[in-house]
């Protein structure tokens, strides 16, 4: 009798075991189970100010997704323009895989000339008040420390951002890009509180 019961138990166990083909398959690229890849905020840009009825308030965050040689650059922007009382608002993204101009613009950062301070004999005495101020934050060259922030009006940083904006104009899309495994790729500009946090020099 005991032998009969043991035989029946073994038969049930054998029938209930999942077939080899039903076992969990390894995660496929593009699935929700894709291996996680690192996401970090590398550069941040702010543009604020104006005059003569034209004002801009803009924030942009550069995300570095993954590591070379498979690294992908993603750019998020929140921008508010006011022209003669008319206000427009934009919140959009750029996927570097579809926009080579994004990585080209980042490459130019390493070639920005240093900013010199005016001395007693070199001050112009002219104050620019109706031009937006552009702030750039990001990793510094190894000899200059781990982090740097540069800000100017009509200087090298401003011109870099204005030229970059023109080059990227056709790349903006309303939706966040999808990159398999980039689980921490999320908006850092979705609210005023989020923007203040990510634009703080302490947010590294």
ZANU-199319 format. One record per atom (N, C-alpha, C, O): atom name; residue in one letter; x, y, z negated. Coordinates in Angstrom, 1 decimal. Last residue first. Layout:
<vexnus>
 atom res     c1     c2     c3
   CA   a      X      Y      Z
...
</vexnus>
This chain:
<vexnus>
 atom res     c1     c2     c3
    N   x   24.5   67.1    7.4
   CA   x   25.5   66.5    8.3
    C   x   25.3   65.0    8.5
    O   x   26.0   64.4    9.2
    N   x   23.3   69.7    6.3
   CA   x   22.6   68.5    6.8
    C   x   23.6   67.9    7.9
    O   x   23.5   68.3    9.1
    N   x   24.4   72.1    5.5
   CA   x   24.6   71.0    4.7
    C   x   24.1   69.7    5.2
    O   x   24.5   68.6    4.7
    N   x   23.4   74.0    7.3
   CA   x   24.8   73.5    7.5
    C   x   25.1   72.3    6.6
    O   x   26.1   71.6    6.9
    N   x   20.1   73.3    8.4
   CA   x   21.0   73.7    7.3
    C   x   22.4   73.2    7.5
    O   x   22.6   72.0    7.9
    N   x   18.5   72.1   10.2
   CA   x   19.3   73.3   10.7
    C   x   20.2   73.8    9.5
    O   x   21.0   74.8    9.7
    N   x   17.1   70.2    8.9
   CA   x   18.1   69.7    9.9
    C   x   19.0   70.9   10.3
    O   x   20.2   70.6   10.7
    N   x   15.5   71.8    7.2
   CA   x   16.4   70.8    6.7
    C   x   17.5   70.5    7.7
    O   x   18.6   70.4    7.3
    N   x   14.0   73.4    9.0
   CA   x   14.9   74.0    8.0
    C   x   15.9   73.1    7.5
    O   x   17.0   73.4    7.3
    N   x   12.6   71.3   10.3
   CA   x   13.5   72.1   11.0
    C   x   14.5   72.8   10.1
    O   x   15.7   72.9   10.3
    N   x   10.9   70.2    8.3
   CA   x   12.0   69.4    8.9
    C   x   13.0   70.2    9.6
    O   x   14.2   69.9    9.5
    N   x    9.3   72.5    7.8
   CA   x   10.2   72.0    6.7
    C   x   11.3   71.1    7.3
    O   x   12.4   71.2    6.9
    N   x    8.0   72.8   10.2
   CA   x    8.9   73.9    9.8
    C   x    9.8   73.4    8.7
    O   x   11.0   73.8    8.6
    N   x    8.1   69.7   12.1
   CA   x    7.5   70.6   11.2
    C   x    8.5   71.7   10.8
    O   x    9.7   71.5   11.0
    N   x    9.7   68.3   13.9
   CA   x    8.2   68.2   13.9
    C   x    7.5   69.1   13.1
    O   x    6.3   69.3   13.3
    N   x   12.3   68.0   14.3
   CA   x   11.8   69.4   14.5
    C   x   10.3   69.4   14.5
    O   x    9.6   70.3   15.0
    N   x   13.3   65.6   14.4
   CA   x   13.7   66.4   13.3
    C   x   13.2   67.8   13.3
    O   x   13.6   68.6   12.5
    N   x   11.8   62.6   15.6
   CA   x   11.8   64.1   15.6
    C   x   12.3   64.7   14.3
    O   x   11.9   64.3   13.2
    N   x   14.0   59.8   15.8
   CA   x   12.7   60.4   15.5
    C   x   12.9   61.9   15.5
    O   x   14.0   62.4   15.4
    N   x   15.7   57.1   15.7
   CA   x   15.6   58.2   16.7
    C   x   14.1   58.7   16.5
    O   x   13.2   58.1   17.0
    N   x   16.0   54.8   14.3
   CA   x   16.1   56.1   13.5
    C   x   16.0   57.3   14.5
    O   x   16.2   58.4   14.0
    N   x   15.9   52.7   16.1
   CA   x   14.8   52.9   15.2
    C   x   14.8   54.2   14.4
    O   x   13.8   54.7   14.0
    N   x   16.9   51.8   18.7
   CA   x   17.2   53.1   18.1
    C   x   16.1   53.5   17.2
    O   x   15.3   54.4   17.4
    N   x   16.2   49.5   19.9
   CA   x   17.1   49.4   18.8
    C   x   17.3   50.7   18.1
    O   x   17.9   50.7   17.0
    N   x   15.8   50.9   23.1
   CA   x   15.6   49.7   22.3
    C   x   16.6   49.7   21.2
    O   x   17.8   49.8   21.4
    N   x   14.5   54.0   23.4
   CA   x   15.8   53.3   23.5
    C   x   15.7   52.1   22.5
    O   x   15.6   52.3   21.3
    N   x   12.4   56.3   24.9
   CA   x   12.5   55.0   24.2
    C   x   13.8   54.4   24.4
    O   x   14.3   54.2   25.6
    N   x   12.2   59.9   24.3
   CA   x   12.7   58.7   25.0
    C   x   12.7   57.5   24.2
    O   x   12.8   57.5   23.0
    N   x    9.2   61.6   23.5
   CA   x   10.5   61.2   23.1
    C   x   10.9   59.9   23.9
    O   x   10.1   59.1   24.1
    N   x    7.6   63.6   26.1
   CA   x    7.6   62.5   25.2
    C   x    9.1   62.1   24.8
    O   x   10.0   62.3   25.5
    N   x    7.9   65.8   27.9
   CA   x    7.1   66.0   26.6
    C   x    7.2   64.9   25.6
    O   x    7.0   65.1   24.4
    N   x   11.1   66.6   29.1
   CA   x    9.9   65.8   29.2
    C   x    9.2   65.9   27.8
    O   x    9.8   66.1   26.8
    N   x   13.6   68.3   31.0
   CA   x   12.7   68.3   29.8
    C   x   11.5   67.4   30.1
    O   x   10.9   67.5   31.2
    N   x   15.1   68.8   33.3
   CA   x   15.2   67.5   32.6
    C   x   14.2   67.3   31.5
    O   x   14.1   66.2   30.9
    N   x   15.3   71.2   34.5
   CA   x   14.5   70.2   35.2
    C   x   14.4   68.9   34.5
    O   x   13.8   67.9   34.9
    N   x   17.0   72.6   32.8
   CA   x   15.6   73.0   32.9
    C   x   14.8   72.0   33.5
    O   x   13.6   71.8   33.1
    N   x   19.7   72.3   32.4
   CA   x   18.8   71.3   31.9
    C   x   17.4   71.5   32.1
    O   x   16.5   70.7   31.8
    N   x   21.0   74.6   33.3
   CA   x   21.3   73.3   33.9
    C   x   20.3   72.2   33.5
    O   x   20.2   71.3   34.3
    N   x   19.9   76.6   31.6
   CA   x   19.6   76.6   33.0
    C   x   19.8   75.2   33.7
    O   x   19.0   74.8   34.5
    N   x   21.0   75.8   29.2
   CA   x   19.6   75.8   29.3
    C   x   19.2   75.8   30.8
    O   x   18.2   75.1   31.2
    N   x   23.8   76.2   29.7
   CA   x   23.3   74.8   29.5
    C   x   21.8   74.8   29.7
    O   x   21.2   73.8   30.3
    N   x   23.8   79.0   29.8
   CA   x   24.2   78.2   31.0
    C   x   23.6   76.7   30.9
    O   x   23.2   76.2   31.9
    N   x   23.1   79.5   27.2
   CA   x   22.3   80.0   28.2
    C   x   22.6   79.2   29.5
    O   x   21.6   78.9   30.3
    N   x   25.2   78.2   25.8
   CA   x   23.9   77.7   25.6
    C   x   23.0   78.2   26.7
    O   x   22.1   77.5   27.2
    N   x   27.5   79.7   26.7
   CA   x   27.4   78.3   26.9
    C   x   26.0   77.8   26.8
    O   x   25.6   77.0   27.6
    N   x   26.8   82.2   25.8
   CA   x   26.8   82.0   27.2
    C   x   26.8   80.5   27.5
    O   x   26.2   80.0   28.5
    N   x   26.9   81.9   23.0
   CA   x   25.7   82.3   23.6
    C   x   25.7   81.9   25.1
    O   x   24.7   81.4   25.6
    N   x   29.7   81.2   22.7
   CA   x   28.6   80.3   22.3
    C   x   27.3   80.6   23.0
    O   x   26.6   79.7   23.5
    N   x   30.9   83.6   23.6
   CA   x   31.1   82.3   24.3
    C   x   30.1   81.3   24.0
    O   x   29.7   80.5   24.8
    N   x   28.4   86.2   23.2
   CA   x   29.8   85.6   23.2
    C   x   29.8   84.3   23.9
    O   x   29.0   83.9   24.7
    N   x   25.9   87.3   22.8
   CA   x   26.6   87.6   24.1
    C   x   28.1   87.1   24.1
    O   x   28.9   87.6   24.9
    N   x   26.5   86.9   19.5
   CA   x   25.5   87.5   20.4
    C   x   26.3   87.9   21.7
    O   x   27.2   88.8   21.6
    N   x   27.2   83.9   17.6
   CA   x   27.5   85.2   18.2
    C   x   26.4   85.7   19.0
    O   x   25.3   85.0   19.2
    N   x   28.7   81.4   15.6
   CA   x   27.5   82.2   15.9
    C   x   27.9   83.5   16.6
    O   x   28.9   84.1   16.2
    N   x   29.5   78.1   14.6
   CA   x   29.9   79.3   15.3
    C   x   28.6   80.1   15.7
    O   x   27.6   79.5   16.1
    N   x   30.7   75.8   12.3
   CA   x   29.6   76.6   12.7
    C   x   30.0   77.9   13.4
    O   x   30.9   78.6   12.8
    N   x   32.0   72.5   11.8
   CA   x   32.2   73.9   12.2
    C   x   30.9   74.5   12.6
    O   x   30.0   73.8   13.1
    N   x   33.7   69.8   10.1
   CA   x   32.4   70.5   10.6
    C   x   32.7   72.0   10.9
    O   x   33.6   72.6   10.2
    N   x   36.2   68.8    9.4
   CA   x   35.1   67.9    9.8
    C   x   33.9   68.5   10.4
    O   x   33.1   67.9   11.1
    N   x   39.1   70.5   10.7
   CA   x   38.2   70.0    9.6
    C   x   37.1   69.2   10.2
    O   x   37.1   69.0   11.4
    N   x   40.8   71.2   12.8
   CA   x   40.0   72.2   12.1
    C   x   39.0   71.8   11.1
    O   x   38.2   72.5   10.6
    N   x   42.0   69.0   13.9
   CA   x   42.8   69.9   13.2
    C   x   42.1   71.0   12.5
    O   x   42.7   71.7   11.6
    N   x   39.8   67.7   15.2
   CA   x   40.4   67.1   14.1
    C   x   41.3   68.1   13.3
    O   x   41.3   68.0   12.0
    N   x   37.1   70.1   15.9
   CA   x   38.3   69.4   16.3
    C   x   39.0   68.8   15.1
    O   x   39.0   69.5   14.0
    N   x   33.9   69.4   14.2
   CA   x   35.1   70.3   14.6
    C   x   36.2   69.4   15.2
    O   x   36.2   68.2   15.0
    N   x   30.5   68.8   14.9
   CA   x   31.9   68.3   14.5
    C   x   33.0   69.2   15.0
    O   x   32.9   69.6   16.2
    N   x   28.3   71.7   14.5
   CA   x   28.7   70.3   14.9
    C   x   30.0   69.9   14.5
    O   x   30.7   70.7   13.7
    N   x   26.3   74.4   15.6
   CA   x   26.9   73.6   14.5
    C   x   27.2   72.2   15.0
    O   x   26.4   71.6   15.8
    N   x   25.8   77.6   16.8
   CA   x   26.1   76.3   17.2
    C   x   26.8   75.6   16.0
    O   x   27.7   76.1   15.4
    N   x   23.5   80.2   17.4
   CA   x   24.3   79.5   16.4
    C   x   24.5   78.1   16.9
    O   x   23.6   77.4   17.3
    N   x   22.9   83.3   18.9
   CA   x   23.0   81.9   19.1
    C   x   23.9   81.3   18.1
    O   x   25.1   81.7   17.9
    N   x   20.6   85.9   19.0
   CA   x   21.8   85.4   18.3
    C   x   21.8   83.9   18.4
    O   x   20.8   83.3   18.1
    N   x   19.4   87.9   21.7
   CA   x   19.3   86.8   20.7
    C   x   20.6   86.4   20.2
    O   x   21.6   86.5   20.8
    N   x   19.6   91.5   21.7
   CA   x   20.0   90.2   22.3
    C   x   19.9   89.1   21.3
    O   x   20.3   89.3   20.2
    N   x   19.3   94.0   20.7
   CA   x   18.2   93.4   21.4
    C   x   18.5   92.2   22.2
    O   x   17.9   91.8   23.2
    N   x   21.6   94.9   19.4
   CA   x   20.4   94.6   18.6
    C   x   19.3   94.0   19.3
    O   x   18.4   93.4   18.7
    N   x   25.0   95.3   19.0
   CA   x   24.0   94.8   20.0
    C   x   22.8   94.3   19.1
    O   x   22.9   93.5   18.3
    N   x   26.9   98.1   18.3
   CA   x   26.1   97.0   17.8
    C   x   25.1   96.6   18.7
    O   x   24.3   97.4   19.2
    N   x   30.1   99.3   18.8
   CA   x   28.9   99.1   19.4
    C   x   28.2   97.9   18.8
    O   x   28.7   96.8   18.7
    N   x   32.7   99.5   17.8
   CA   x   31.7  100.4   17.2
    C   x   30.3  100.3   17.8
    O   x   29.4  101.0   17.5
    N   x   34.9   98.0   18.5
   CA   x   34.2   98.8   19.5
    C   x   33.3   99.8   19.0
    O   x   33.0  100.8   19.6
    N   x   38.0   97.5   17.0
   CA   x   36.5   97.5   16.8
    C   x   36.0   98.4   17.9
    O   x   36.5   99.5   18.1
    N   x   40.7   97.5   16.9
   CA   x   40.1   96.8   18.1
    C   x   38.6   96.8   18.0
    O   x   37.9   96.2   18.8
    N   x   42.0   98.4   14.7
   CA   x   42.2   99.1   15.9
    C   x   41.5   98.6   17.1
    O   x   41.7   99.0   18.3
    N   x   41.2   96.7   12.7
   CA   x   41.0   98.1   12.5
    C   x   41.1   98.9   13.8
    O   x   40.4   99.9   14.0
    N   x   40.0   93.8   14.6
   CA   x   40.8   94.5   13.5
    C   x   40.4   96.0   13.5
    O   x   39.5   96.4   14.1
    N   x   37.6   91.3   15.2
   CA   x   38.1   92.6   15.5
    C   x   38.9   93.1   14.3
    O   x   38.5   92.9   13.2
    N   x   38.4   87.8   15.5
   CA   x   37.8   88.9   14.8
    C   x   38.4   90.2   15.1
    O   x   39.6   90.3   15.3
    N   x   37.8   85.5   18.2
   CA   x   38.7   86.4   17.4
    C   x   38.0   87.5   16.7
    O   x   37.0   88.0   17.2
    N   x   37.1   82.2   18.8
   CA   x   36.5   83.5   18.6
    C   x   37.5   84.3   17.7
    O   x   37.9   83.9   16.6
    N   x   38.5   80.0   21.3
   CA   x   38.3   80.4   19.9
    C   x   37.8   81.8   19.9
    O   x   37.9   82.6   20.8
    N   x   36.6   78.7   24.1
   CA   x   37.8   79.4   23.5
    C   x   37.5   79.8   22.1
    O   x   36.3   80.0   21.7
    N   x   35.5   75.4   24.7
   CA   x   35.1   76.8   24.3
    C   x   36.3   77.5   23.7
    O   x   37.0   76.9   22.8
    N   x   35.9   72.8   25.2
   CA   x   36.7   73.7   25.9
    C   x   36.4   75.2   25.6
    O   x   36.9   76.1   26.3
    N   x   34.1   71.2   23.9
   CA   x   35.5   71.1   23.5
    C   x   36.5   72.1   24.2
    O   x   37.6   72.2   23.9
    N   x   31.8   71.8   25.3
   CA   x   32.0   72.3   23.9
    C   x   33.5   72.2   23.5
    O   x   33.9   73.1   22.8
    N   x   31.7   70.4   27.7
   CA   x   32.2   71.8   27.7
    C   x   32.4   72.4   26.3
    O   x   33.2   73.3   26.2
    N   x   30.4   68.1   27.0
   CA   x   31.8   68.0   27.3
    C   x   32.4   69.4   27.3
    O   x   33.6   69.6   26.9
    N   x   27.8   68.9   26.9
   CA   x   28.4   68.6   25.7
    C   x   29.9   68.5   25.9
    O   x   30.7   69.0   25.0
    N   x   27.3   69.2   29.7
   CA   x   27.2   70.3   28.8
    C   x   27.9   70.1   27.5
    O   x   28.6   71.0   27.0
    N   x   27.5   66.5   30.5
   CA   x   28.4   67.5   31.0
    C   x   28.4   68.7   30.2
    O   x   29.5   69.3   30.0
    N   x   25.3   65.4   29.2
   CA   x   26.6   65.0   28.8
    C   x   27.7   66.0   29.3
    O   x   28.7   66.2   28.6
    N   x   23.3   66.7   30.8
   CA   x   23.4   66.8   29.3
    C   x   24.7   66.5   28.8
    O   x   25.3   67.2   28.0
    N   x   23.5   66.1   33.4
   CA   x   23.9   67.4   33.0
    C   x   24.0   67.6   31.5
    O   x   24.7   68.5   31.0
    N   x   22.4   63.6   33.8
   CA   x   23.8   63.7   33.6
    C   x   24.3   65.0   33.2
    O   x   25.4   65.2   32.6
    N   x   19.6   62.3   32.9
   CA   x   20.0   63.7   33.1
    C   x   21.5   63.8   32.8
    O   x   21.9   64.2   31.7
    N   x   18.8   59.9   32.2
   CA   x   18.2   60.4   33.4
    C   x   18.6   61.8   33.7
    O   x   18.1   62.5   34.6
    N   x   20.2   59.5   29.9
   CA   x   20.3   58.5   30.9
    C   x   19.7   59.0   32.2
    O   x   20.1   58.5   33.3
    N   x   19.4   61.5   28.1
   CA   x   20.7   61.7   28.9
    C   x   20.9   60.6   29.9
    O   x   21.6   60.9   30.9
    N   x   16.3   62.8   28.0
   CA   x   17.0   61.5   27.9
    C   x   18.2   61.6   28.8
    O   x   18.2   61.8   30.0
    N   x   15.0   65.5   26.1
   CA   x   15.8   65.1   27.3
    C   x   16.4   63.7   27.0
    O   x   17.0   63.6   25.9
    N   x   11.8   66.9   25.1
   CA   x   13.0   66.0   24.9
    C   x   13.7   65.9   26.2
    O   x   13.2   66.1   27.3
    N   x    9.8   69.5   23.4
   CA   x   10.1   68.5   24.4
    C   x   11.5   67.8   24.2
    O   x   12.2   68.2   23.2
    N   x    7.7   72.0   22.9
   CA   x    8.3   70.9   22.1
    C   x    8.6   69.8   23.1
    O   x    7.6   69.1   23.5
    N   x    6.9   75.4   23.2
   CA   x    7.4   74.2   23.8
    C   x    8.0   73.3   22.8
    O   x    8.8   73.7   22.0
    N   x    4.7   78.1   23.6
   CA   x    5.4   77.2   22.7
    C   x    5.7   75.9   23.4
    O   x    4.9   75.4   24.2
    N   x    4.3   81.6   24.0
   CA   x    4.3   80.3   24.6
    C   x    5.1   79.4   23.6
    O   x    6.1   79.9   23.0
    N   x    2.5   84.7   23.8
   CA   x    3.3   83.7   23.1
    C   x    3.1   82.3   23.8
    O   x    2.0   81.8   24.1
    N   x    2.5   88.0   24.6
   CA   x    2.1   86.7   25.1
    C   x    3.0   85.6   24.5
    O   x    4.2   85.7   24.7
    N   x    3.7   90.4   23.9
   CA   x    2.5   90.0   23.2
    C   x    2.0   88.6   23.5
    O   x    1.2   88.0   22.8
    N   x    5.9   90.5   25.6
   CA   x    4.9   91.5   25.7
    C   x    3.6   91.0   25.0
    O   x    2.5   91.2   25.6
    N   x    6.6   87.3   24.9
   CA   x    6.9   88.3   26.0
    C   x    5.7   89.3   26.1
    O   x    4.6   88.9   26.5
    N   x    8.0   84.9   23.0
   CA   x    7.0   86.0   23.0
    C   x    7.5   87.1   23.9
    O   x    8.5   87.7   23.8
    N   x    8.5   81.4   22.6
   CA   x    8.8   82.7   23.3
    C   x    7.7   83.7   23.2
    O   x    6.5   83.3   23.2
    N   x    9.8   78.8   20.9
   CA   x    8.7   79.7   20.9
    C   x    9.2   81.0   21.5
    O   x   10.1   81.7   21.1
    N   x   10.7   75.4   20.9
   CA   x   11.0   76.8   21.4
    C   x    9.7   77.6   21.4
    O   x    8.7   77.1   21.8
    N   x   12.6   72.6   20.2
   CA   x   11.3   73.3   19.8
    C   x   11.6   74.8   20.1
    O   x   12.5   75.4   19.6
    N   x   14.0   69.7   21.5
   CA   x   13.9   71.1   21.4
    C   x   12.6   71.6   21.0
    O   x   11.5   71.0   21.3
    N   x   16.5   67.1   21.6
   CA   x   15.1   67.5   21.2
    C   x   15.1   69.0   21.1
    O   x   16.1   69.6   20.6
    N   x   18.4   64.9   23.6
   CA   x   18.2   66.3   23.1
    C   x   16.7   66.6   22.8
    O   x   15.9   66.3   23.6
    N   x   20.6   62.2   23.5
   CA   x   19.2   62.7   23.6
    C   x   19.2   64.1   23.0
    O   x   19.8   64.3   22.0
    N   x   23.0   60.1   25.0
   CA   x   22.7   61.4   24.4
    C   x   21.2   61.7   24.6
    O   x   20.7   61.5   25.7
    N   x   24.2   56.9   24.4
   CA   x   23.2   57.7   25.1
    C   x   23.0   59.0   24.3
    O   x   22.9   59.0   23.1
    N   x   26.9   54.5   24.8
   CA   x   26.3   55.7   24.1
    C   x   25.3   56.4   25.0
    O   x   25.6   56.6   26.2
    N   x   28.4   52.4   25.6
   CA   x   26.9   52.4   25.9
    C   x   26.2   53.5   25.2
    O   x   25.0   53.5   25.0
    N   x   31.0   52.1   25.0
   CA   x   30.7   52.8   26.3
    C   x   29.2   52.8   26.6
    O   x   28.8   53.3   27.6
    N   x   30.2   54.4   22.3
   CA   x   30.8   54.1   23.7
    C   x   31.1   52.7   23.8
    O   x   31.5   52.0   22.9
    N   x   27.2   53.6   20.5
   CA   x   28.6   53.9   20.5
    C   x   29.1   53.7   22.0
    O   x   28.5   52.9   22.7
    N   x   24.0   55.1   19.6
   CA   x   24.9   54.0   20.0
    C   x   26.3   54.5   20.1
    O   x   26.6   55.6   19.8
    N   x   23.2   58.3   20.3
   CA   x   22.6   57.0   20.1
    C   x   23.5   55.9   20.5
    O   x   23.9   55.9   21.7
    N   x   23.2   61.4   19.1
   CA   x   24.1   60.5   19.6
    C   x   23.6   59.1   19.3
    O   x   23.6   58.7   18.1
    N   x   21.2   64.3   19.7
   CA   x   21.3   63.0   19.0
    C   x   22.3   62.1   19.8
    O   x   22.3   62.0   21.0
    N   x   20.9   67.6   19.1
   CA   x   21.6   66.6   19.9
    C   x   21.8   65.4   19.2
    O   x   22.4   65.3   18.1
    N   x   18.3   69.9   18.8
   CA   x   19.1   68.9   18.1
    C   x   19.6   67.9   19.1
    O   x   18.9   67.3   19.9
    N   x   17.4   73.3   18.6
   CA   x   17.7   72.1   19.5
    C   x   18.6   71.2   18.7
    O   x   19.5   71.6   18.0
    N   x   15.1   76.0   18.5
   CA   x   16.0   75.1   17.8
    C   x   16.2   73.8   18.6
    O   x   15.2   73.4   19.3
    N   x   14.2   79.4   18.8
   CA   x   14.5   78.1   19.4
    C   x   15.4   77.3   18.5
    O   x   16.3   77.8   17.9
    N   x   12.6   82.2   19.6
   CA   x   12.9   81.4   18.4
    C   x   13.0   80.0   18.8
    O   x   12.0   79.3   19.1
    N   x   12.7   85.3   21.1
   CA   x   12.8   83.9   21.2
    C   x   13.2   83.3   19.9
    O   x   13.9   83.9   19.1
    N   x   11.1   88.2   22.7
   CA   x   11.7   87.5   21.5
    C   x   11.7   86.0   21.7
    O   x   10.8   85.5   22.4
    N   x   10.5   91.3   24.0
   CA   x   10.9   89.9   24.4
    C   x   11.7   89.3   23.2
    O   x   12.7   89.7   22.8
    N   x   10.2   93.9   23.4
   CA   x    9.0   93.1   23.6
    C   x    9.3   91.7   24.0
    O   x    8.3   91.0   24.3
    N   x   12.8   94.8   22.8
   CA   x   12.1   95.4   23.9
    C   x   10.9   94.5   24.4
    O   x   10.6   94.4   25.5
    N   x   14.4   91.7   21.7
   CA   x   14.0   93.1   21.6
    C   x   13.3   93.6   22.8
    O   x   13.2   92.8   23.8
    N   x   15.9   89.1   19.8
   CA   x   15.5   89.7   21.0
    C   x   15.2   91.2   20.8
    O   x   15.7   91.8   19.8
    N   x   15.9   85.9   18.0
   CA   x   16.1   87.4   18.1
    C   x   15.6   87.8   19.5
    O   x   14.9   87.1   20.2
    N   x   17.8   82.9   18.1
   CA   x   16.7   83.7   17.5
    C   x   17.0   85.2   17.7
    O   x   18.1   85.6   17.7
    N   x   18.6   79.6   18.4
   CA   x   18.6   80.9   19.1
    C   x   17.5   81.7   18.6
    O   x   16.3   81.3   18.7
    N   x   20.7   76.9   17.4
   CA   x   19.6   77.9   17.1
    C   x   19.7   79.1   17.9
    O   x   20.9   79.6   18.0
    N   x   21.7   73.6   17.6
   CA   x   21.7   74.9   18.2
    C   x   20.5   75.7   17.7
    O   x   19.4   75.1   17.7
    N   x   23.8   70.9   16.7
   CA   x   22.5   71.6   16.5
    C   x   22.7   73.0   17.0
    O   x   23.8   73.7   16.9
    N   x   25.1   67.6   17.2
   CA   x   25.2   69.0   17.3
    C   x   23.8   69.6   17.1
    O   x   22.8   69.0   17.3
    N   x   24.5   65.0   16.1
   CA   x   25.8   65.4   16.3
    C   x   26.0   66.9   16.4
    O   x   26.9   67.5   15.8
    N   x   22.7   62.7   14.2
   CA   x   22.6   64.1   14.7
    C   x   24.1   64.7   14.8
    O   x   24.8   64.8   13.8
    N   x   22.8   59.3   15.2
   CA   x   23.2   60.4   14.4
    C   x   23.0   61.7   15.0
    O   x   23.1   61.9   16.3
    N   x   22.1   55.9   15.1
   CA   x   21.6   57.2   15.6
    C   x   22.1   58.3   14.7
    O   x   21.9   58.2   13.5
    N   x   23.1   52.6   15.9
   CA   x   23.2   53.8   15.1
    C   x   22.7   55.0   15.9
    O   x   22.8   55.2   17.1
    N   x   20.7   50.0   16.5
   CA   x   21.9   50.7   17.0
    C   x   21.9   52.0   16.2
    O   x   20.9   52.6   15.9
    N   x   19.5   46.7   15.7
   CA   x   19.5   48.2   15.5
    C   x   20.8   48.8   16.0
    O   x   21.9   48.2   15.8
    N   x   18.3   44.4   18.2
   CA   x   19.3   44.8   17.1
    C   x   19.4   46.3   17.0
    O   x   19.3   47.0   18.0
    N   x   14.8   44.2   18.7
   CA   x   16.1   44.5   19.2
    C   x   17.0   44.8   18.1
    O   x   16.6   45.5   17.1
    N   x   12.1   43.7   18.1
   CA   x   13.1   43.0   17.3
    C   x   14.5   43.3   17.9
    O   x   15.4   42.5   17.5
    N   x   10.5   44.9   20.0
   CA   x   10.6   45.5   18.7
    C   x   11.6   44.9   17.8
    O   x   11.9   45.5   16.7
    N   x   12.5   44.8   23.1
   CA   x   11.4   44.4   22.2
    C   x   11.6   45.1   20.8
    O   x   12.6   45.7   20.6
    N   x   14.6   45.7   24.5
   CA   x   13.4   46.4   24.8
    C   x   12.3   45.9   23.8
    O   x   11.2   46.6   23.8
    N   x   16.1   42.5   24.7
   CA   x   16.3   43.9   24.9
    C   x   14.9   44.6   25.2
    O   x   14.2   44.1   26.1
    N   x   14.8   40.1   22.4
   CA   x   15.1   40.5   23.8
    C   x   15.2   42.0   23.8
    O   x   14.6   42.7   23.0
    N   x   15.8   38.0   19.8
   CA   x   15.2   39.2   20.3
    C   x   15.7   39.6   21.6
    O   x   16.9   39.5   22.0
    N   x   15.5   34.4   20.4
   CA   x   16.3   35.5   20.0
    C   x   15.6   36.8   20.5
    O   x   15.0   36.8   21.6
    N   x   12.4   32.7   19.4
   CA   x   13.4   33.1   20.4
    C   x   14.2   34.2   19.9
    O   x   13.7   35.1   19.2
    N   x   11.4   30.3   17.2
   CA   x   11.5   31.8   17.4
    C   x   12.7   32.0   18.4
    O   x   13.8   31.5   18.2
    N   x   10.0   27.4   18.8
   CA   x   10.8   28.0   17.8
    C   x   11.1   29.5   18.2
    O   x   11.0   29.8   19.4
    N   x    8.7   26.1   20.8
   CA   x    7.9   27.0   20.0
    C   x    8.7   27.7   19.0
    O   x    8.2   28.6   18.3
    N   x   10.5   24.3   21.9
   CA   x   10.2   25.4   22.7
    C   x    9.4   26.5   21.9
    O   x    9.3   27.6   22.3
    N   x   10.5   22.2   20.0
   CA   x   11.7   23.0   20.1
    C   x   11.4   24.3   20.9
    O   x   12.0   25.4   20.6
    N   x    7.3   22.2   18.1
   CA   x    8.3   21.8   19.2
    C   x    9.4   22.7   19.4
    O   x    9.3   23.9   19.0
    N   x    6.9   22.2   14.6
   CA   x    6.8   22.9   15.9
    C   x    7.8   22.3   16.9
    O   x    8.9   22.0   16.5
    N   x    5.4   19.5   12.9
   CA   x    6.6   20.2   13.1
    C   x    6.5   20.9   14.5
    O   x    6.1   20.3   15.5
    N   x    3.1   17.9   12.7
   CA   x    3.0   19.3   12.4
    C   x    4.2   20.1   12.7
    O   x    4.1   21.3   12.7
    N   x    3.9   15.3   13.4
   CA   x    3.0   16.0   14.3
    C   x    2.9   17.5   14.0
    O   x    2.7   18.2   14.9
    N   x    5.6   14.6   11.3
   CA   x    6.2   14.7   12.6
    C   x    5.3   15.4   13.6
    O   x    5.8   16.1   14.5
    N   x    3.8   14.6    9.1
   CA   x    4.9   15.6    9.1
    C   x    5.5   15.7   10.5
    O   x    5.9   16.8   11.0
    N   x    2.2   12.4    9.8
   CA   x    1.6   13.8    9.8
    C   x    2.7   14.8    9.9
    O   x    2.6   15.8   10.6
    N   x    4.1   10.3    9.6
   CA   x    3.5   10.6   10.9
    C   x    2.9   12.0   11.0
    O   x    3.0   12.7   12.0
    N   x    4.8   10.4    7.0
   CA   x    5.9   10.7    8.0
    C   x    5.2   11.0    9.3
    O   x    5.8   11.9   10.0
    N   x    2.4    9.7    5.8
   CA   x    2.9   11.0    5.6
    C   x    4.0   11.4    6.6
    O   x    4.0   12.5    7.0
    N   x    2.1    7.0    6.8
   CA   x    1.1    8.0    7.2
    C   x    1.7    9.4    7.0
    O   x    1.5   10.3    7.8
    N   x    4.2    5.8    5.4
   CA   x    4.2    5.8    6.9
    C   x    3.3    6.9    7.4
    O   x    3.6    7.6    8.4
    N   x    3.4    6.1    2.8
   CA   x    4.6    6.7    3.2
    C   x    4.7    6.8    4.8
    O   x    5.1    7.8    5.3
    N   x    1.1    4.4    2.8
   CA   x    1.0    5.8    2.5
    C   x    2.2    6.6    3.0
    O   x    2.1    7.7    3.6
    N   x    2.3    1.9    3.3
   CA   x    1.4    2.4    4.3
    C   x    1.2    3.9    4.1
    O   x    1.1    4.7    5.1
    N   x    3.9    1.5    1.0
   CA   x    4.6    1.7    2.3
    C   x    3.7    2.3    3.4
    O   x    4.1    3.0    4.2
    N   x    1.9    1.3   -0.9
   CA   x    2.8    2.4   -1.0
    C   x    3.5    2.6    0.4
    O   x    3.7    3.8    0.8
    N   x    0.8   -1.2    0.0
   CA   x    0.0    0.0    0.0
    C   x    0.9    1.3    0.0
    O   x    0.6    2.2    0.8
</vexnus>
